[in-house]
Amino acid sequence: MDTLRVRVRARVGAMAAEIRRRREPAAATEEPAAEKDAAAAGAGHAEGKGLNIMKDFGSLLLLLLLYTLQGIPMGLSGSIPFLLQKRISWTQQGTFSMVTWPFSLKLFWAPLVDSVFVPAFGRRKSWLVPVQLLCGGLMIWGQYRIDAWLGEPDDGDEETEERAPEVRTLTLYFLGLFALMATQDIAVDGWALTMLSRENRGLASTTNSVGQTAGFFTAYVGFLALNDADTCNRYLRFEPLDEGIISLGGFMAFWGYVFIFTTLYVMFFKREEKADPDDEPAEGVVDTYRSLWRVLSLPSVRQLAVVLLTARAAFGAADAATSLKIVEYGMPKEDLAFLTTLLGSAGVFLPALMGRLVAGHRPLRSWRWAYPLRLLVGLLYGLLVPLSAVTYGTAGAGSWFAGVELSRPGFACLVVAAVLLHEVASTAMFVSQMAFFSQVSDPAMGGTYMTLLNTVSNFGSKVRPGPNPERRPKPQPKHKPRPKAKRGPKPKPKPEPSPKPNPEPEPEP
């Protein structure tokens, strides 16, 4: 009996060993899904077969349009300070700058966007459709109130004086628009990971960069140009008029309707494809927040966060202060604005040209060569400041280039070269960075994962020294003593008219 038991145990052990032996080679050859996809994408890229744009052409156009709409409120928020720059204080401008906060804080509600949805309607459409409809409705409604918030006089009432701008109301209004667009960004980023095929997933960064830049450029530079009467009279009209071609209210209403019509198309004609079983969200809200914490605990994510938070510190000061110092040393604001606007439009086309470079297996290769170029641009910016003083005759005797003679067209060419290099380097860094985020993000929590990495990157872009705040408020006290100085001499002339009674004895004769 004991011998039989020994034989049975030996037989069972042999069978178990055989089963393990058969399973181990298969398990050894199986790779994680992300590594398998990355390897396939890399092999395809190396052979020139990684990208198949026509396969996802319609999806790429839709993503481009959604990201463009996202840039419209951003551009409008940049236009408001220019419209009010002579009528509000620096403190009020600082208050209005708070409208950008939702994009830095969206990580707190990103897990909700990933885990709460209506399955019958679609995981991403459940958030995208109501958010964009609400944003379009707010923009259409805002056209009737924006002039009053800006303090503009009522139409048809010439006697009405300009009122003080309602900065707090403007801040709350655009803060709501930014909160909606931040939520839309979470949904679109997560949808891009499943909308595009795996070989084209890196192109999501290209649509993001091109779309946001185009939207911001349209609502910022395009609106300010068409709203300015002098610009329209000089370039777009045969007979001069006292106002621009478009008003802020009309511009907002137009894009509000674009928001609504685009959303209706997405709601009725764009169907969310069924994702892979591994990409389906099987977690609740609490579990998604726990997964977010686990992602933050990964050593690779922490190392990446350190790089993103510190990378821009090397050239942040040059980017922030160069244009201000050049204008301070004599270059007209109009000339600098024209050059930077002309070259800034290159940011719309450069991402499209770089899409194939960053959509492969290793997108950060572009980031590695672009970073030294960005450092070089910072050095060029540092040279432009003393050269501007020499060009416009404001250099002192101790200037670096005190004996150098440089014409204004020559200096303008240097500015063009520096700004163009800046656009190339910054675009390459941004597009490659976003392509890397798209590749490493888990589609099961794609919106949260992308938002985490983008939020860290956004905070890194804020870590840079800005212009000295002590220099700007100084002119304000100078205006206050002036009335006092004028009031002082006023009593002195009063005794001077006292001789007037002396000539009055004219009636005595």
Salt bridges, closest charged atoms under 4 A:
GLU18 OE2 - ARG21 NH2 2.41
GLU18 OE2 - ARG22 NE 3.06
ASP37 OD2 - ARG198 NH1 2.56
ASP114 OD1 - ARG123 NH2 3.48
ASP114 OD1 - ARG124 NH1 2.68
GLU152 OE2 - ARG87 NH1 3.57
ASP154 OD1 - ARG163 NH2 3.49
GLU162 OE1 - ARG87 NE 3.83
ASP185 OD2 - LYS106 NZ 2.30
GLU199 OE2 - LYS55 NZ 3.21
GLU273 OE2 - ARG271 NH2 3.76
ASP276 OD2 - ARG198 NH2 2.44
ASP279 OD2 - ARG198 NH2 3.57
ASP287 OD1 - ARG290 NH1 3.68
ASP319 OD2 - ARG374 NH2 2.77
ASP319 OD1 - HIS422 NE2 3.78
GLU328 OE1 - LYS325 NZ 3.18
